[in-house]
Amino acid sequence: MDLEMGVAQPPPGQAQTKDADWERKQRDREYRVAARREKRNRKADEKKQRKLNATILRRMTRNPDKYNKNAERNRSRDIESERRKIWAEAVKQAQRLSAQHDPSGATFNVGPVRVQDDGTVISLEALRKREERAAAKLAERSTEEDEDVDRAQGTDPSRVQTLVLSSPSDDQTVLQNGMNPDRLARMDVRSSSQPSQAAKKMSKTQQRKLEALAPRPAPPKPIIPAGITVPEGEENWLALWDLSDEQLERRVLREKKRKAAERKALRVKQQEGKAERRAARDEKRRVYREIKLTWKAIKEEEKQHKRKLLSVEQEEAKKIAIEINTAERRAAMERCAELGFNLTNTPGVDEIRPKAMGMKGVEVDFDKIQIERKPTEAMPKSKSKRIDLGVVADDSKTQLISTKGGDGREDAGDFIELDAGDDQGFEALGYNHKLRRKLRRAVEAADIKKELLVRQQALEHCLAKNIEPPIELQTPHKPVSVRGQRVLEDGRLETAKQERVRMRMELAEYNKAARVLRKQAKQAAIEAGLRKFAELTGAVSHIANAVSHAEQTAAIFGDESSALSSDGQIEPAEDINRKRARDTGSDGSAEMESTKKRYRQERVAS
């Protein structure tokens, strides 16, 4: 091979040979595709032409039957299947009569019969064949189970048999056409046992049809002795035993026409109330849609209730988180005090000053501000307890003012209280709730920074002295609010498993209530649809029209009680006519005809 650019190149002759083979394969493939396309188009054209020829032939001969290339075959099959059906029904009919009169079956030329538990009659021969088939199926199933067990254990009997057969024999050393004779024999057996290519392509349904159409001998003709008649309402199948092919063909055609008439009558019946059913369906959907709209108010109310509960839960969780954080901060400062560190002896604490956010250009002396440190108690709010701190004097002293209500209890609320003097040396500053919150947050942030500095000094001391740092010094300095967790009745937070169980129970209750609502709405919609259908078809006003017609007829006859019976049922016109004739001596046919004519006119007009 020649080397060019570090890549091995094939010889020129070999490359040309490969290209020629590839081109030949491409040409062959294109030819096969074109031939397949041409064959498909030709078959489609032939089918169209056959359809057109059949249409022209039907129009010329006025024959509604379509052209079928297998018409004669189908005709013979229909005749044969009808004959076998008559034979089978005749034998079954004779067996039923034999079970009543002669169970041995000799009188009726049928075998012994037996009445089963369900009341059906079966011959002993058919019962024996059924048992044999069941036994063969059971044996086959047991054989398959044994093979599965052997295969699971690693001993495949088919493979062992193959290995045994494939071992060369000692006395057979002559080869036939270069192959072992034993192997040739096995190949012949395998090819004969395998189904043919046509049978492989045939479906199981087609195989069952062919098996049912296979020629079979006629069963023995049964006999119905004299004095025994066929039960009333049953067809005498034995009288049809020896019908000719023409008679059987006419019988098949009559059955086909009867079924076609039934299908046509069904289609006509289905098309009769199509508009009414469509209107009833629309009415049902409209009612169901209106009922569903009423559920929105219920859902909105439920959502509002859930949002309210969620807000309450979040507030409770926030309060608990603040209490936990306060306790942890207190415990951490106690541990620092045990180690000898506090806010007074830790360097750098005095340098931390509060800094109010969003108050640029406004100076606040935090030394004169004190915040109430006692825990907040839940007290009812009152408008009279608010103190308006409108102005603050320059030389005023800040102190904690505890306002008392009429009941003598202290006000609950962490407000900054300032003693406002009379003299004002600067511009008045309004201490509203936003300003109070900013100042309180600034003071709390400074306190937290001081505590963190003390903790840091204590941790460094522990590390320098090789002392294990206490756990209290590693707790978070801000409240940690776990969102989504509820507070239980005992004060503990809800776990993830309890939350999943609660959500599942709430969903089950919601689905149960929704299922009941949907069922009620569906029932109401169905009733509305039925009512609409009855109104359109006139079924609702039928009874009222009949009653009014009966009253009119009775008024004409001069006897109202003759139109309605004692129990309120409408009597037929013939009974009313008979009563009229009995009372007056005439049948009153003229009056009845005029009444019927007027009633028809009223119905047509309505």
QUIUR-V447213 format. One record per backbone hydrogen bond with DSSP energy under -0.5 kcal/mol. CO is the residue of the C=O (numbers start at 1). NH is the residue of the N-H. E is the energy in kcal/mol with one decimal. If there is no record, write none. Layout:
BEGIN
co=(CO	CO)
nh=(NH	NH)
e=(E	E)
END
This chain:
BEGIN
co=(2	2	4	7	9	11	12	13	14	15	16	17	18	19	20	21	22	23	24	25	26	27	28	29	30	31	32	33	34	35	36	37	38	39	40	41	42	43	44	45	46	47	48	49	50	51	52	53	54	55	56	57	58	58	62	68	70	71	72	73	74	75	76	77	78	79	80	81	82	83	84	85	86	87	88	89	90	91	92	93	94	95	96	97	98	102	103	105	106	108	112	114	114	116	120	122	123	124	125	126	127	128	129	130	131	132	133	134	135	136	137	138	139	140	141	142	143	144	145	146	147	148	149	150	150	151	154	155	156	157	158	159	160	161	162	163	164	171	175	176	179	180	181	182	183	184	185	186	187	188	189	190	196	197	198	203	204	205	206	207	208	209	210	211	223	225	227	231	235	236	237	238	240	244	245	246	247	248	249	250	251	252	253	254	255	256	257	258	259	260	261	262	263	264	265	266	267	268	269	271	273	274	275	276	277	278	279	280	281	282	283	284	285	286	287	288	289	290	291	292	293	294	295	296	297	298	299	300	301	302	303	304	305	306	307	308	309	310	311	312	313	314	315	316	317	318	319	320	321	322	323	324	325	326	327	328	329	330	331	332	333	334	335	336	336	337	342	345	346	349	351	356	359	361	364	365	366	377	382	383	386	387	388	389	393	397	399	400	401	403	405	409	411	413	415	418	419	429	430	432	433	434	435	436	437	438	439	440	441	442	443	444	445	446	447	448	449	450	451	452	453	454	455	456	457	458	459	460	461	462	463	470	471	472	479	480	481	482	486	486	488	492	495	496	497	498	499	500	501	502	503	504	505	506	507	508	509	510	511	512	513	514	515	516	517	518	519	520	521	522	523	524	525	526	527	528	529	530	531	532	533	534	534	534	539	541	542	543	544	545	546	547	548	549	550	551	552	553	554	554	559	560	560	563	565	569	572	573	574	575	576	577	578	579	580	581	588	589	590	591	592	593	594	595	596	597	598	599	600	601	602)
nh=(4	9	7	4	2	15	16	17	18	19	20	21	22	23	24	25	26	27	28	29	30	31	32	33	34	35	36	37	38	39	40	41	42	43	44	45	46	47	48	49	50	51	52	53	54	55	56	57	58	59	60	61	62	63	64	71	74	75	76	77	78	79	80	81	82	83	84	85	86	87	88	89	90	91	92	93	94	95	96	97	98	99	100	101	102	105	113	110	109	223	124	116	122	119	116	114	127	128	129	130	131	132	133	134	135	136	137	138	139	140	141	142	143	144	145	146	147	148	149	150	151	152	153	154	155	154	156	157	160	161	162	163	164	165	166	167	167	173	177	179	176	184	185	186	187	188	189	190	191	192	193	194	200	201	202	207	208	209	210	211	212	213	214	214	225	228	229	234	237	239	240	241	243	248	249	250	251	252	253	254	255	256	257	258	259	260	261	262	263	264	265	266	267	268	269	270	271	272	273	274	277	278	279	280	281	282	283	284	285	286	287	288	289	290	291	292	293	294	295	295	296	298	299	300	301	302	303	304	305	306	307	308	309	310	311	312	313	314	315	316	317	318	319	320	321	322	323	324	325	326	327	328	329	330	331	332	333	334	335	336	337	338	339	340	341	340	346	347	349	352	353	359	362	363	366	368	369	379	385	386	388	389	390	431	396	419	401	402	403	411	408	405	413	415	417	420	421	431	432	436	437	438	439	440	441	442	443	444	445	446	447	448	449	450	451	452	453	454	455	456	457	458	459	460	461	462	463	464	465	467	466	473	474	475	481	482	483	485	488	494	491	488	499	500	501	502	503	504	505	506	507	508	509	510	511	512	513	514	515	516	517	518	519	520	521	522	523	524	525	526	527	528	529	530	531	532	533	534	535	536	537	538	539	540	543	545	546	547	548	549	550	551	552	553	554	555	556	557	558	559	562	563	564	571	568	565	576	577	578	579	580	581	582	583	584	585	592	593	594	595	596	597	598	599	600	601	602	603	604	605	606)
e=(-0.5	-1.6	-1.5	-1.6	-0.6	-2.0	-2.2	-2.0	-2.1	-2.3	-2.3	-2.2	-2.4	-2.4	-2.4	-2.5	-2.2	-2.5	-2.5	-2.5	-2.7	-2.3	-2.4	-2.6	-2.4	-2.6	-2.5	-2.4	-2.6	-2.3	-2.3	-2.4	-2.3	-2.4	-2.0	-2.5	-2.3	-2.2	-2.3	-2.5	-2.5	-2.3	-2.5	-2.8	-2.5	-2.1	-2.5	-2.6	-2.3	-2.1	-2.3	-2.6	-1.4	-0.8	-0.6	-1.4	-2.7	-2.4	-2.4	-2.2	-2.7	-2.3	-2.4	-2.7	-2.2	-2.3	-2.4	-2.1	-2.3	-2.4	-2.7	-2.5	-2.4	-2.4	-2.4	-2.4	-2.4	-2.3	-2.2	-2.0	-2.5	-2.1	-0.9	-2.1	-1.7	-1.5	-2.2	-2.6	-0.7	-1.8	-2.7	-0.6	-2.4	-1.4	-3.1	-2.5	-2.1	-2.3	-2.3	-2.2	-2.0	-2.2	-2.5	-2.2	-2.4	-2.7	-2.4	-2.2	-2.5	-2.4	-2.2	-2.3	-2.3	-2.2	-2.1	-2.3	-2.3	-2.1	-2.2	-2.5	-2.5	-2.2	-1.8	-0.6	-2.4	-0.7	-0.7	-0.7	-2.3	-2.6	-2.1	-2.5	-2.4	-2.5	-2.2	-0.7	-0.7	-0.8	-0.6	-1.4	-2.4	-2.0	-2.5	-2.2	-2.2	-2.1	-2.2	-2.5	-2.3	-2.0	-2.0	-1.5	-1.8	-1.7	-1.2	-2.1	-2.4	-2.2	-2.5	-2.3	-2.2	-2.0	-0.5	-0.6	-0.6	-1.5	-0.5	-1.7	-1.4	-0.6	-0.9	-1.3	-1.1	-2.4	-2.5	-2.4	-2.1	-2.4	-2.5	-2.4	-2.0	-2.3	-2.6	-2.4	-2.3	-2.5	-2.5	-2.1	-2.5	-2.5	-2.7	-2.3	-2.4	-2.6	-2.5	-2.3	-2.0	-1.3	-0.8	-1.0	-2.5	-2.3	-2.3	-2.5	-2.5	-2.4	-2.3	-2.3	-2.4	-2.4	-2.4	-2.2	-2.4	-2.4	-2.3	-2.0	-1.6	-1.1	-0.6	-0.8	-1.1	-0.8	-2.7	-2.9	-2.4	-2.2	-2.6	-2.5	-2.2	-2.3	-2.8	-2.3	-2.4	-2.7	-2.4	-2.2	-2.7	-2.6	-2.3	-2.4	-2.9	-2.4	-2.4	-2.6	-2.5	-2.3	-2.5	-2.7	-2.5	-2.5	-2.3	-2.5	-2.6	-2.3	-2.5	-2.3	-2.2	-1.9	-2.1	-2.1	-2.2	-2.0	-1.6	-0.5	-3.2	-0.8	-0.8	-0.6	-1.2	-1.2	-0.6	-0.7	-1.6	-0.5	-1.1	-1.1	-1.2	-0.8	-1.2	-1.1	-0.5	-0.9	-1.1	-1.4	-0.8	-0.7	-0.6	-0.6	-0.8	-1.5	-1.0	-1.5	-0.6	-2.0	-0.6	-0.9	-0.5	-0.5	-1.2	-2.4	-2.2	-2.2	-2.5	-2.6	-2.4	-2.2	-2.2	-2.4	-2.5	-1.9	-2.1	-2.3	-2.0	-2.1	-2.4	-2.6	-2.0	-2.1	-2.5	-2.5	-2.1	-2.1	-2.8	-2.4	-1.9	-2.1	-2.3	-2.2	-2.0	-3.3	-0.7	-0.8	-1.7	-0.9	-0.7	-0.7	-0.9	-0.9	-0.6	-2.8	-1.5	-3.3	-2.1	-2.3	-2.5	-2.4	-2.8	-2.3	-2.4	-2.7	-2.4	-2.3	-2.5	-2.5	-2.8	-2.3	-2.4	-2.8	-2.5	-1.9	-2.3	-2.8	-2.3	-2.4	-2.7	-2.7	-2.3	-2.4	-2.6	-2.6	-2.3	-2.2	-2.5	-2.6	-2.4	-2.4	-2.5	-2.6	-2.2	-2.3	-2.4	-0.9	-1.5	-1.3	-0.5	-2.6	-2.5	-2.7	-2.5	-2.5	-2.4	-2.3	-2.4	-2.6	-2.5	-2.3	-2.1	-2.1	-1.1	-1.8	-0.9	-1.2	-0.9	-1.7	-1.4	-2.7	-1.8	-2.7	-2.5	-2.4	-2.5	-2.6	-2.3	-2.3	-2.8	-1.9	-1.8	-2.4	-2.2	-2.2	-2.5	-2.4	-2.3	-2.4	-2.4	-2.1	-2.2	-2.2	-2.5	-2.5	-2.2)
END
